[in-house]
Amino acid sequence: MSLNGTDAHRGLELPPLVARAVELADRQGFPFSCRPEQGRLLRVLAGGASSIAETGTGCGVGLAWLVTGAPSGATIVSVERDPGRARVTAELFADVPDVTVVHGDWTEIHGRAPYDLLVLDGGGAGKDGAGGIDGIDGITADPARLLTPGGTLVVDDFTPARRWPILHEGEPDLVRLHWLEHPLLDAVELRLAADLAAIVAVRTLHPSPVQPLPER
């Protein structure tokens, strides 16, 4: 979810499906689509995945970037917690094979896991490693459960870090550090623009136990 991400696509030559998703976001008055820099990264990463999940569909701009890069036969599921956006976005992708838009909180992705590529978006849901600041019931996405060995995780919408230790409002940036230092991930922060970064991580290949989900 990026401030003015929808507007950032204006005037660019876009893949047709991405352009249609941007038009939908405009009609819905939804400004928080992923930015084109993020979308291009997603398109590249989708090329190596046969199963993909995304949290925070919005109006489908990021999803459209994923679809344009995914190989034929790849399955993609995207979860959106706003029922109206989930409905209109599902209609947009209704004729796209192997793409499913689900209404619900981000934990709906558990039912189809594990994935070769997982994109955590949607205002922080599932990606806040510091005790679930914005997560559902304090649950943070678990790479052991959600990623195949060697699978890729994208956690986006950061401001680029320029010093170590990484701080947020004067305090250690626990969310970012959670992913960069996660024992099951080889992670790096990529600067996509002067004001935009994403963490891209690969699940390590050594085996690890899968922990049960916390009870609600």
N, C-alpha and C positions, 0 to 999 in steps of 0.2 A: 504494500500500500504506500504510494508516494504522493505527497502533496503536488497537485498540478500535473500528475503523470499523464492524465488524459490529454491535456493541452499540449504537452511536450511532443505529441505525435503530429501536431498540425503542420502542414506544409512538407511532410516527408513522403517519400515514395515507399509505400508499405505493401506487404503481401495482402492479397485481397481479403482473406479471412480476418487479418488484423485490422484492416481498414473498416470492415463491417462491425467488428467489436468496438472500435473507437467510436463509430457512429452511434452504436447502441448506448455507450457510456454517455455520450453527449445528450442523447434524447432523454436519458434517465437522470441527467444532472449529476452524474457521478464523476468527481474530479480525481479520484485516488487510484487510478489505474497504474500499473507498473510503467516505468519510463522506458523509452526505446532502448536505452543502454542495457537495462535489465532484460528486456525482451530478446535482444540479439544474443545475450548470453544463454538464455533459456533455450533458444532455438538450436544453438550449437550443442548444448549438453543433451538435449532430447535425442539427438542423432545416434547416441550410443545406448539408448534405453529401450527395453521392450515393455516395461511396466512403469507408469509414471503417476504420481499423485501430487496434487496442489491443494493447499489450504488457502481460503480467501479468494474465491473466484472473482468477486466484484462483478463487472459486466463482461468478463471473459477476454480482456486484452492479453493478459499473461498466458491464459490458456490457448489463445489463438497463436501466440508465438511458439508455444510448445508443440501445437499440432503441426505448424509449418515445418518444424525440424524433425519430428518423430518419424521413424521408419514405418513402412507399411506393415500393418498388423499389430503395432504397438497399442496397448490399452492405456487410456488416460482417464483418471477420475479427479474431479475438482469439487471441493466442498465449500458451500457458501451459507453463512448463518442467517442472512437476510432473505426471507421467503420471496419477496417480490423480485429481487435481483436473481435469485436462483431460478425462478420461473422463466423470466425473459431470456436469461442466458441459456438455459436448457433449450428453449425454442430456437435460439440462434444456431446451436450446435446439433440440432435434432437430426440433420442429414449427414453429419460427419461420423463415419464408422468408428466404433470402438472408443467413443468419447462419452463420458457420463458426468452430468452435473447433479450433485446431491445437495439437498437442503438439510442443514444440520450444523452442529458445532464440529470443530476440526477433528474430534476423535472418531468421526465416521470413517476416516481413512483406515482405521485398524482392521476393519472387516475384510479388506482386500490386500493387506500387507503380506509379504514384504515387496518393496519396490526397487527398481534400478535407479530411479531418480525421484527425489522428494523435494518439493519446493514449499517452504514454510513462509506463509505470508498472512495477510488478514489482520493487521493491527496488532500483531504480537501473539495471537492465539497459538499455543503449542510451542512457541519458540523461546519463551522467557525462562531461562535456566535458573534464575535466581528466586526459586520458591514459587514460580508460577504467578508473576506479577499481574499478567493479563490472561493467563491460561485458564482453561476450564477446570474448576475444582483443584487448582494447583498442580495439574498434571503437565509435565513437560514431555515433548516428543522424545521417544526412546529409540535411538538408532539400532539397537539390537533387535527390536521388534519390527521396525518399520523399513529397514534397508537390507537388501541382499548384501552378502559379503562383496566388497568392491563397489557397492552402490554409492551414488552421489547425493549429497544433501546441499541445498542452497538455502541460506538464511539471508534475506536481503533487507534493504532500506536502512543502512547504517551511514553515518557521516564518516568519511575516511579517518582512521586513526593516524596521528602524526607524532606520537611519542609513546614511550613505555615507562611506567605502567599505563594502560588505557583507562581513562577516566570518563565519567559521565556526570555532569553537574558537580564536579569536584570530588566525586567518590569513585571507587573502582567500578568499572563497567562490567558488572557481574554477568549480564546476559551475554555480551560478546565473549568474555573470558570462558564462560561455560562451554561454548562451541569450539573456540580456538584450542582449549586445553582438554577437551573431552577424551578420555582414555581409549575410546573405540573409534576415534576419528583422526585422520590426517587432514588438518584444516589449514586454510590460508585465507587471508582477507585480500580481495581483489578490488582495486580502485577502478571504478567504471567511469567516473567523471570527477571533476574537482570537488564536487559536493556529494558524491554518491559512492558507496562501497557495498559489496556483498561478501559474505563468507561462503566459500565453497569447500566442502569436505568430502572425503572418501572414507567409507567404513573399512577399517582394517580387515585383513583376511583371516586373522587368528580367531578361533571360536570363542564365544562368550555366552554366558547363560542369559536367557530371556526372563526378565522379571515380570511377575503378574501385574496387571493394571491395578492401581489403588481402587478400593471399593468406594462407591459414591454414597 
